[in-house]
Amino acid sequence: MNEWNAPHPDDLPFLTADIPGIGGEIKQRAEDFVVEEIPAYQPCGEGTHVYFFVEKSGLTTLDLTRKVADQLGKPSRDIGFAGLKDARAVTRQWLSVEHIDPERVQSIDLPNARVLEISRHGNKLKLGHLRGNRFVIRIRDSHDTDGARASQIMELLHDRGMPNYFGGQRFGIRGDNAIIGRCVLLGDFDSAMATMLGRPGSADHGDIRRARALYDEGKFPEARDAWPYTSRQQNRVLQALIKARGNTRRAWRALDLNLRRIMISAFQSQLFNEVLADRIGRLDRIDDGDVAMKHANGACFVVEDAAVEQPRCDGFEISATGPIFGHRVKRPTGASRDVEDRVLAASGVELDAFLSKDGMKFAGERRALRVRPDDAQASTGSDGDGPFVELRFTLPPGCYATCVTREVCK
């Protein structure tokens, strides 16, 4: 398999590169990173689905749904949610479950989650039923004592738009999800499994490092037993690999379907980031041949006359887009097409590879290269843990708050 030198998310260029960052750290405490969903609609108060607003910390959304399902005696798939939230944060989001007494939902007892509100609605809450997310983020150990520089950067991000990169969490703890996805699209399941289960790196310690080393030695039963109990997917894939006598393609198919899709999606996200990085200096400009997106409704069109469309771009009515590559993705023309073709060619993957992989198809779509952080502001304060710079802003769904903080902190 050809080598692929994909840039690390930390190495992507900044829009505000000419303004020094304020330094500091985020997420020193869970309370330093607060996220609240803005729902696409409010529950109407009637219907067979119980909606409940939950505050959590120390749990991912998927962890939360599993624990809630266990307490309610339901399968995890019965718990609906609109967005995925990280563990190291205080997050508030709506969940739903059908055909259950609201009092049972109210009695959910988890050490790091609590039900704040309960209502009813006529449909299950599904991924994407979301208008945006509201963030309050505290940056500690910063050298911006009066918040002036943070305010300057936040104002520029509001005026020109925030680079709509996929954040580092998209690519996994080791940052190798995109590599695994690429291997699968190329049909190289040996390398996909070796990356997923072997090849220990600096992020691996203890039992996990030992398990990866055992996999590299071909000791699959020993590697399976070495993975911690909580690493259920790794255990499951290794068991399938043993049963299939080393057939890595069969082992890949033992992985949860959602996780398989996440790996391919990470590869698509990596290519989008590369296209965006090429465009960073002209993020708020429209070119002939661009596929532009209307922010109001997500509709896309090919730009025929950039001079005519630029005023709409200046007013943040439209923005240029980048590709989430797939076999049916809408393509630009001219120089923008050349950039996308170059990025795709460097990856070694062709569009036809997205057509069907183990029953999965990836049609592709367009994603705006920039988004506007609304209600954006920066201030300073202090609490029992010392001084901080506080950022407040709202982003559309699918956008990463860390793309704001990386611009501010550098």
C-alpha positions in Angstrom: 0.0 0.0 0.0 1.3 3.5 -0.9 2.3 5.8 2.0 0.0 8.7 2.7 1.4 11.7 4.5 -1.8 13.3 5.9 -1.3 16.4 7.9 -2.0 16.2 11.7 -5.0 18.4 12.8 -2.7 20.4 15.0 -0.6 21.3 11.9 -3.5 22.8 9.9 -3.0 26.5 9.0 -4.8 29.2 11.0 -7.1 31.9 9.6 -5.8 34.3 12.3 -2.1 33.4 11.9 -1.0 37.1 12.0 -2.5 37.5 15.5 -0.4 35.7 18.3 -2.4 33.2 20.3 -3.1 33.6 24.0 -1.7 30.2 25.1 -3.3 28.4 27.9 -5.2 25.1 28.2 -8.8 24.0 27.9 -10.6 21.3 29.8 -8.4 21.4 32.9 -11.7 20.6 34.6 -14.9 19.3 33.0 -16.7 22.5 34.2 -14.3 24.5 32.0 -16.0 23.2 28.9 -19.8 23.5 28.9 -22.0 22.6 25.9 -25.7 22.9 25.6 -27.7 21.7 22.6 -30.1 24.0 20.8 -32.8 21.6 19.6 -34.3 21.8 16.2 -37.8 21.8 17.9 -39.2 21.6 21.4 -41.2 18.6 22.5 -44.9 19.3 22.2 -45.9 17.6 25.4 -47.9 14.8 23.8 -47.0 11.5 22.1 -45.6 8.1 22.9 -42.0 9.2 23.1 -40.7 10.5 26.4 -38.1 13.3 25.9 -35.7 14.0 28.7 -33.1 16.7 29.0 -29.9 15.4 30.7 -26.8 17.0 32.1 -23.7 14.8 32.1 -20.0 14.8 32.6 -17.3 12.1 32.2 -19.4 10.2 29.7 -19.7 10.3 26.0 -23.2 10.3 24.6 -22.9 6.7 23.6 -21.8 5.7 27.1 -24.8 7.6 28.5 -27.3 5.9 26.2 -26.0 2.5 27.2 -26.2 3.3 30.9 -29.7 4.8 30.5 -30.9 1.8 28.5 -29.6 -0.6 31.1 -31.5 1.2 33.9 -34.7 1.3 31.8 -34.4 -2.3 30.6 -34.3 -1.2 27.0 -31.8 -1.9 24.2 -29.4 1.0 23.5 -30.8 1.5 20.0 -34.1 2.5 21.6 -32.6 5.6 23.1 -32.7 8.5 20.7 -30.4 11.5 20.6 -29.7 14.5 18.3 -25.9 14.9 18.7 -22.8 13.2 20.0 -21.0 14.9 22.9 -17.6 14.4 24.4 -16.9 12.9 27.8 -14.5 15.6 29.2 -17.1 18.4 29.5 -20.3 19.3 31.1 -22.9 18.8 28.4 -26.7 19.2 28.3 -28.7 17.4 25.6 -32.1 15.8 24.9 -32.6 12.1 24.8 -35.8 10.1 23.9 -37.3 6.7 24.6 -40.7 5.3 23.6 -43.4 3.5 25.6 -42.2 4.1 29.1 -43.6 5.8 32.2 -42.0 9.2 32.6 -41.6 8.5 36.3 -39.1 5.7 35.4 -37.1 8.1 33.4 -37.1 10.6 36.2 -35.8 7.9 38.6 -32.6 7.3 36.5 -29.8 7.2 39.0 -26.3 7.8 37.6 -23.3 9.3 39.5 -22.4 11.7 36.7 -25.7 12.4 34.9 -29.0 13.9 36.0 -32.4 14.5 34.4 -33.2 18.2 34.3 -36.5 18.1 32.4 -39.1 15.7 31.0 -41.7 16.0 28.3 -43.4 14.0 25.5 -43.3 14.1 21.7 -44.7 12.2 18.7 -41.4 11.0 17.2 -38.1 9.5 18.2 -35.2 12.0 18.5 -32.7 11.3 15.8 -29.1 12.3 14.9 -29.3 15.7 13.3 -32.5 17.0 15.0 -30.4 19.9 16.2 -30.1 23.6 15.4 -26.7 24.1 17.0 -24.7 24.1 20.2 -24.0 26.8 22.8 -20.5 26.8 24.3 -19.0 28.3 27.4 -15.2 27.6 27.5 -12.7 28.7 30.1 -9.0 28.8 29.1 -6.6 28.7 32.0 -2.9 29.6 32.3 -3.3 32.1 29.5 -1.0 35.2 29.1 -3.9 37.3 27.8 -4.6 39.0 31.1 -7.2 41.5 29.9 -8.9 39.4 27.2 -8.1 42.0 24.5 -6.3 39.6 22.1 -8.9 36.9 22.6 -11.6 39.4 21.8 -9.8 40.5 18.6 -9.6 37.0 17.4 -13.2 36.2 18.2 -14.3 39.3 16.3 -12.3 38.3 13.3 -13.8 34.8 13.3 -17.2 36.2 13.5 -16.6 38.7 10.6 -14.7 36.4 8.2 -16.0 33.0 9.5 -14.4 30.2 11.4 -12.5 27.6 9.4 -14.9 24.6 9.4 -12.2 22.0 10.0 -13.1 18.6 11.5 -11.5 18.6 15.0 -8.9 16.2 16.2 -11.5 14.1 18.2 -12.9 13.1 14.8 -9.8 11.0 14.2 -9.6 9.0 17.4 -7.4 9.0 20.5 -4.4 7.9 18.4 -5.4 10.0 15.5 -5.4 7.0 13.1 -9.1 6.6 12.3 -8.5 8.2 8.9 -5.6 5.8 8.2 -7.8 2.8 9.0 -10.6 4.1 6.7 -8.2 4.7 3.8 -6.9 1.1 4.2 -10.4 -0.3 4.1 -11.3 1.7 0.9 -8.1 0.4 -0.7 -9.0 -3.2 0.3 -5.9 -3.5 2.5 -7.6 -5.1 5.6 -4.3 -6.4 6.9 -3.0 -2.9 7.4 -6.4 -1.7 8.7 -6.3 -4.4 11.4 -2.7 -3.8 12.2 -3.3 -0.1 12.7 -6.4 -0.8 14.8 -5.0 -3.6 17.0 -1.2 -3.4 16.7 1.6 -0.9 16.1 1.9 0.6 19.7 2.6 4.3 19.8 3.2 7.0 22.3 -0.5 7.2 23.3 -0.5 3.5 24.4 0.3 2.4 27.9 0.0 -0.6 30.2 -2.3 -3.4 29.1 -3.2 -1.7 25.8 0.5 -1.3 24.8 1.1 -5.0 25.7 -2.0 -6.1 23.7 -0.8 -4.2 20.6 2.6 -5.7 20.8 1.2 -9.2 21.1 -0.9 -8.6 18.0 2.2 -7.6 16.1 3.8 -10.9 17.1 0.8 -12.8 15.7 -0.3 -13.9 19.2 -4.0 -13.2 18.7 -5.5 -15.1 21.7 -3.0 -13.5 24.0 -3.7 -10.1 22.5 -7.4 -10.6 23.0 -7.0 -11.5 26.6 -4.6 -8.5 27.2 -7.1 -5.9 26.0 -9.0 -4.4 29.0 -12.5 -5.5 29.5 -13.8 -2.1 28.5 -12.2 -2.4 25.0 -15.2 -4.4 23.8 -14.8 -3.8 20.1 -11.1 -4.8 20.1 -12.0 -8.0 21.9 -14.8 -8.7 19.5 -12.6 -8.2 16.4 -9.8 -10.3 17.8 -12.2 -13.1 18.6 -13.5 -13.0 15.0 -9.9 -12.9 13.7 -9.1 -16.1 15.7 -12.3 -17.8 14.5 -11.6 -16.8 10.9 -8.0 -18.1 11.2 -6.4 -14.7 10.5 -8.8 -13.5 7.8 -8.6 -9.8 8.4 -11.5 -8.9 6.1 -13.9 -11.1 8.1 -12.5 -9.6 11.3 -13.2 -6.1 10.0 -16.8 -7.0 9.4 -17.2 -8.1 13.0 -16.7 -4.5 14.0 -19.9 -2.6 14.9 -21.3 -1.1 11.7 -21.4 2.4 13.1 -17.7 2.2 14.0 -16.9 1.0 10.5 -18.7 4.0 9.1 -16.8 6.3 11.5 -13.5 5.1 10.1 -14.5 5.8 6.5 -16.0 9.1 7.6 -12.7 10.1 9.3 -10.9 9.6 6.0 -13.4 11.7 4.2 -13.0 14.4 7.0 -9.2 14.3 6.6 -9.5 15.0 2.8 -11.9 17.9 3.5 -9.5 19.4 6.0 -6.7 19.3 3.4 -8.9 21.1 0.8 -9.9 23.7 3.4 -6.2 24.2 4.4 -5.4 25.0 0.7 -8.1 27.7 0.8 -7.5 29.2 4.2 -6.2 32.6 3.0 -9.3 33.1 0.8 -11.9 31.6 3.1 -14.3 34.5 2.6 -14.0 34.7 -1.1 -16.0 33.0 -3.9 -14.3 31.8 -7.1 -15.8 30.9 -10.5 -16.6 27.2 -10.5 -16.9 26.9 -6.8 -19.8 24.9 -5.3 -21.3 27.4 -3.0 -23.7 26.7 -0.1 -26.6 28.8 1.1 -26.3 29.0 4.9 -30.1 29.4 5.3 -31.0 26.0 3.9 -27.8 24.1 2.9 -28.7 24.2 -0.8 -25.7 24.1 -3.1 -25.0 25.6 -6.6 -22.1 26.0 -9.0 -20.9 29.6 -9.2 -20.9 31.0 -12.7 -19.9 34.6 -12.0 -17.9 35.1 -8.8 -18.2 38.9 -9.0 -22.0 38.7 -8.9 -22.0 36.2 -5.9 -19.2 37.9 -3.8 -21.6 40.4 -2.1 -23.7 37.5 -0.9 -20.6 35.9 0.4 -19.6 39.2 2.1 -23.0 39.2 3.8 -22.5 35.6 5.0 -25.5 34.4 3.0 -23.3 31.9 1.1 -19.9 30.3 1.4 -17.6 28.2 -0.7 -17.7 24.5 0.1 -15.3 21.5 0.2 -16.0 17.9 -0.5 -17.0 15.0 1.7 -15.8 12.7 -1.0 -18.2 10.0 -2.2 -19.3 8.4 -5.5 -22.0 11.0 -6.2 -20.5 14.1 -4.6 -21.2 17.4 -6.5 -18.0 18.7 -8.0 -16.7 22.2 -8.7 -15.0 23.3 -11.9 -11.8 25.3 -12.6 -9.1 25.9 -10.0 -11.3 24.6 -7.2 -11.7 21.3 -9.0 -8.0 21.1 -9.5 -7.4 21.4 -5.7 -9.9 18.6 -4.9 -8.5 16.4 -7.6 -4.9 16.9 -6.3 -5.9 16.1 -2.7 -7.8 12.9 -3.7 -5.0 11.7 -6.0 -2.4 12.1 -3.3 -4.5 9.8 -1.0 -4.4 7.0 -3.6 -8.2 6.5 -3.3 -10.5 6.8 -6.3 -14.2 7.9 -6.1 -15.4 4.5 -7.1 -14.0 3.1 -3.9 -16.8 4.8 -2.0 -19.5 3.0 -4.0 -19.8 -0.1 -1.9 -17.6 -1.4 1.0 -19.1 -4.4 2.8 -22.6 -3.1 2.2 -21.8 0.5 3.0 -22.2 3.2 0.4 -20.9 6.8 0.7 -22.6 9.1 -1.8 -20.7 12.2 -0.5 -21.8 15.7 0.2 -20.6 19.3 0.4 -19.6 21.1 3.6 -19.2 24.8 4.0 -15.5 25.8 4.3 -16.5 28.4 7.0 -19.2 28.9 9.6 -20.0 31.9 11.8 -19.7 31.7 15.5 -22.8 33.6 16.7 -23.0 35.5 19.9 -19.2 35.4 20.0 -17.5 37.1 23.0 -14.4 36.8 25.2 -14.0 38.0 28.8 -11.8 37.4 31.8 -12.6 36.2 35.3 -11.3 34.2 38.2 -12.5 31.4 40.5 -11.1 29.1 43.1 -8.8 27.6 40.5 -7.4 31.0 39.4 -7.8 33.4 36.5 -9.2 32.4 33.2 -10.3 33.7 29.7 -13.9 32.7 29.0 -15.2 32.3 25.5 -18.9 32.2 24.7 -20.3 31.4 21.3 -22.8 29.3 19.3 -22.1 27.0 16.4 -24.2 25.1 13.9 -24.4 21.3 14.3 -21.5 19.3 13.1 -19.0 22.1 13.8 -16.1 21.9 16.3 -15.6 24.3 19.2 -12.0 23.3 19.3 -11.6 25.1 15.9 -12.4 28.3 17.8 -10.1 27.6 20.7 -7.1 26.6 18.5 -7.4 29.9 16.7 -7.5 31.8 20.0 -4.8 29.8 21.8 -2.5 28.9 18.9 
